[in-house]
Amino acid sequence: MNIPQITEQLVMETLSQVLDPELGCNIADLGLIYNVEINGPDVAVLMTLTTPGCPMHESISLGAENALRSIEGVRNAKVEVVWEPPWNPSMMTERGREMTGVR
C-alpha cells in the first residue's frame, strides 16, 4: 500500500474545506492558520479565530482536527487555538476577501 506523503500544501487544501459558518469562508482563506508542523504521520496546526469570543470556537477547531484526520496517512492530528498575534483582515487571502466582500 502506497500512502501519499503528507505535505503542508495537502494540509492547507484539506483545511480549506473547514468553514467559519458566521463568515461563510474557509479557515485557510481567512488566514486563521498560523503554523503547520508535520512529523511523519503526526500533524499539528496552530491557528486562531477572528475574535476571542467566537461562539464557534470548539466547532471550528474540532472541524479542523477532523479534517486533518481524514488525510490518508495521518495518525495524530492536533489543533491549538491561540490569540497572539490577533487576527485581522489583512491576513486573508485574495480569495478570502472575495468570498467575504472585504477589501
Backbone bond lengths (Angstrom), bond angles and torsions (degrees), N, CA, C in turn:
res aa  C-N    CA-C-N  psi(-1)  N-CA   C-N-CA  omega(-1)  CA-C   N-CA-C  phi
1 M - - - 1.442 - - 1.524 109.26 -
2 N 1.311 116.33 129.55 1.452 121.09 -177.00 1.530 109.56 -105.71
3 I 1.338 117.15 105.08 1.455 122.26 -179.51 1.521 108.53 -85.87
4 P 1.343 117.58 128.93 1.462 119.52 179.98 1.527 111.18 -64.82
5 Q 1.305 115.30 150.39 1.458 120.47 179.03 1.522 109.59 -69.65
6 I 1.324 115.76 137.55 1.459 121.11 177.47 1.526 107.18 -84.80
7 T 1.331 115.91 120.04 1.457 121.26 -178.91 1.531 109.75 -120.96
8 E 1.325 116.12 163.14 1.463 120.11 176.81 1.528 110.23 -61.66
9 Q 1.326 116.67 -37.61 1.463 120.05 178.52 1.526 110.67 -61.26
10 L 1.329 117.42 -44.54 1.461 121.78 178.51 1.528 110.42 -62.94
11 V 1.325 116.58 -42.24 1.465 120.67 178.61 1.529 110.07 -61.72
12 M 1.323 117.73 -46.84 1.467 120.78 -178.90 1.531 111.32 -65.95
13 E 1.327 117.42 -38.87 1.463 120.13 176.62 1.526 110.36 -62.12
14 T 1.314 116.21 -39.85 1.459 120.71 179.26 1.529 110.67 -67.86
15 L 1.329 116.67 -42.74 1.459 119.81 179.05 1.530 112.14 -67.19
16 S 1.318 116.98 -21.26 1.464 119.47 178.07 1.530 111.38 -70.88
17 Q 1.326 117.07 -5.51 1.457 121.21 175.74 1.536 111.84 -88.68
18 V 1.343 116.33 -7.72 1.465 121.35 -178.07 1.521 108.41 -96.27
19 L 1.329 116.41 119.82 1.456 121.05 -175.80 1.523 112.33 -99.45
20 D 1.319 114.73 145.58 1.456 121.06 164.73 1.529 103.61 -86.04
21 P 1.335 117.76 108.13 1.461 119.84 -172.45 1.532 113.72 -65.20
22 E 1.306 117.60 -24.90 1.460 119.51 179.70 1.529 111.93 -73.83
23 L 1.342 116.26 -31.48 1.461 120.32 -177.71 1.521 112.90 -102.82
24 G 1.337 117.54 -14.92 1.455 120.78 179.80 1.512 113.62 68.14
25 C 1.324 116.01 29.09 1.462 121.52 -178.98 1.520 107.86 -135.67
26 N 1.324 116.22 152.22 1.462 119.30 -178.94 1.527 111.54 -78.28
27 I 1.330 114.92 157.77 1.464 120.63 -173.90 1.527 113.17 -68.70
28 A 1.321 117.43 -25.20 1.470 119.60 178.07 1.525 110.04 -71.64
29 D 1.329 117.37 -48.61 1.462 120.54 -178.77 1.526 112.55 -72.13
30 L 1.324 117.21 -22.20 1.461 119.69 173.81 1.535 111.33 -72.58
31 G 1.331 116.91 -15.25 1.462 120.38 -179.29 1.518 112.48 81.56
32 L 1.331 116.47 26.92 1.462 120.80 -177.56 1.523 113.21 -84.97
33 I 1.322 118.06 -12.22 1.470 121.54 -178.48 1.515 108.56 -90.67
34 Y 1.329 116.22 116.55 1.463 121.32 -178.10 1.528 112.72 -94.08
35 N 1.334 117.16 -33.07 1.465 119.05 -176.40 1.522 110.07 -157.81
36 V 1.322 115.30 144.36 1.463 122.43 174.88 1.518 107.29 -126.36
37 E 1.328 116.51 126.05 1.469 121.64 174.58 1.513 108.60 -119.06
38 I 1.320 114.82 129.98 1.461 120.97 178.86 1.523 107.28 -121.11
39 N 1.321 115.03 122.43 1.456 121.01 178.41 1.528 106.92 -127.58
40 G 1.329 115.73 87.58 1.463 120.29 -175.06 1.515 109.62 62.87
41 P 1.345 117.51 -120.74 1.470 120.26 -178.59 1.535 113.77 -87.57
42 D 1.320 116.95 5.53 1.466 121.20 -177.56 1.526 110.15 -106.23
43 V 1.338 115.47 131.71 1.466 121.33 -178.78 1.524 108.76 -124.78
44 A 1.327 115.10 129.68 1.466 121.12 176.54 1.523 108.17 -123.94
45 V 1.319 115.85 134.60 1.461 121.90 -178.81 1.520 108.90 -124.91
46 L 1.314 114.42 134.54 1.457 122.38 173.64 1.520 106.08 -106.18
47 M 1.321 115.86 123.13 1.460 118.94 -177.09 1.516 110.20 -141.78
48 T 1.314 114.84 171.18 1.451 121.67 175.70 1.514 107.94 -131.06
49 L 1.311 115.64 -177.39 1.459 122.19 173.62 1.519 107.40 -127.38
50 T 1.319 116.76 168.14 1.455 119.36 -174.90 1.523 112.76 -66.75
51 T 1.332 117.78 -29.87 1.466 121.49 176.90 1.522 109.47 -142.88
52 P 1.340 117.74 144.66 1.466 120.25 179.15 1.528 113.51 -59.21
53 G 1.310 118.44 -29.85 1.460 120.86 -179.70 1.511 113.54 -91.59
54 C 1.314 117.25 17.96 1.467 121.56 -176.62 1.533 110.13 -54.47
55 P 1.344 117.41 120.09 1.461 119.94 -178.82 1.534 113.25 -68.87
56 M 1.320 117.16 -14.11 1.467 121.29 -178.69 1.531 112.09 -97.54
57 H 1.326 117.54 14.05 1.473 123.65 -176.19 1.518 112.11 -46.04
58 E 1.322 117.07 -59.44 1.467 120.24 -176.02 1.517 111.77 -67.04
59 S 1.310 117.03 -39.99 1.455 121.09 -178.26 1.524 111.48 -62.96
60 I 1.320 117.11 -44.59 1.463 120.87 -178.43 1.526 111.11 -69.44
61 S 1.330 117.77 -45.50 1.473 119.43 -179.20 1.524 111.12 -67.04
62 L 1.326 117.88 -38.34 1.463 120.65 176.32 1.528 110.44 -66.81
63 G 1.326 116.66 -38.93 1.467 120.11 176.09 1.518 111.84 -60.64
64 A 1.347 116.22 -39.48 1.464 120.49 177.83 1.526 110.78 -65.12
65 E 1.337 117.03 -44.52 1.475 120.01 178.32 1.517 110.87 -61.38
66 N 1.316 117.14 -45.17 1.467 120.15 179.85 1.521 111.39 -63.29
67 A 1.317 117.17 -38.69 1.465 120.30 177.62 1.526 110.11 -62.66
68 L 1.332 116.74 -44.17 1.466 120.33 179.43 1.520 111.16 -61.79
69 R 1.330 116.31 -40.25 1.469 120.17 179.75 1.528 112.03 -65.98
70 S 1.336 116.94 -20.93 1.465 120.13 179.99 1.527 112.43 -76.88
71 I 1.331 117.06 -12.24 1.466 120.46 179.26 1.521 108.68 -72.93
72 E 1.306 115.38 127.20 1.459 119.66 179.50 1.530 109.93 -58.93
73 G 1.326 116.12 128.66 1.458 121.42 178.28 1.518 113.85 97.95
74 V 1.335 118.57 -12.57 1.462 120.12 178.46 1.528 108.84 -77.74
75 R 1.321 115.48 125.77 1.461 121.74 178.74 1.525 110.52 -95.21
76 N 1.330 116.15 -47.36 1.461 122.16 -179.63 1.516 109.26 -128.95
77 A 1.326 115.63 138.08 1.457 121.51 176.85 1.521 107.88 -129.84
78 K 1.329 114.91 130.10 1.466 120.15 179.74 1.523 108.16 -130.65
79 V 1.321 115.36 130.71 1.461 121.35 176.77 1.523 107.23 -120.25
80 E 1.321 115.86 122.95 1.461 121.10 176.82 1.521 108.34 -113.43
81 V 1.335 115.81 128.14 1.456 121.30 178.24 1.526 108.38 -96.66
82 V 1.332 115.37 127.84 1.464 121.99 179.09 1.527 109.12 -124.36
83 W 1.318 116.70 163.61 1.464 121.11 -177.92 1.521 112.69 -116.81
84 E 1.322 117.54 -0.87 1.459 121.77 177.98 1.514 108.16 -123.70
85 P 1.298 119.67 130.67 1.457 125.01 -6.25 1.517 110.35 -71.59
86 P 1.332 116.52 152.08 1.458 118.95 179.22 1.522 111.03 -66.37
87 W 1.320 115.25 144.07 1.463 120.93 178.98 1.522 110.02 -70.12
88 N 1.324 114.71 147.46 1.470 120.27 170.65 1.526 107.72 -147.43
89 P 1.316 117.90 159.85 1.468 121.19 -174.34 1.530 114.98 -58.52
90 S 1.327 118.34 -21.61 1.470 119.25 179.45 1.526 111.86 -66.68
91 M 1.337 118.05 -13.81 1.463 122.23 -179.86 1.531 112.44 -81.36
92 M 1.322 116.33 -9.72 1.458 121.12 -177.88 1.522 111.03 -73.16
93 T 1.321 115.61 151.17 1.461 120.22 172.16 1.527 108.35 -76.88
94 E 1.307 116.60 167.66 1.462 120.56 176.48 1.529 109.76 -60.24
95 R 1.314 115.97 -40.00 1.473 120.11 178.41 1.522 110.34 -62.42
96 G 1.332 117.23 -41.27 1.456 121.30 177.75 1.516 111.90 -62.10
97 R 1.329 116.17 -40.19 1.469 120.12 177.55 1.531 110.70 -63.43
98 E 1.326 115.48 -41.11 1.464 119.51 178.84 1.524 111.06 -64.59
99 M 1.341 116.36 -41.80 1.455 121.16 -177.69 1.533 112.29 -66.12
100 T 1.331 116.78 -31.09 1.465 120.16 -175.64 1.528 113.04 -104.82
101 G 1.320 116.39 -9.22 1.459 119.77 -178.24 1.510 113.84 79.12
102 V 1.329 117.66 14.32 1.467 122.07 178.76 1.519 108.43 -85.52
103 R 1.295 117.08 135.72 1.466 121.28 177.52 1.480 110.98 -117.65
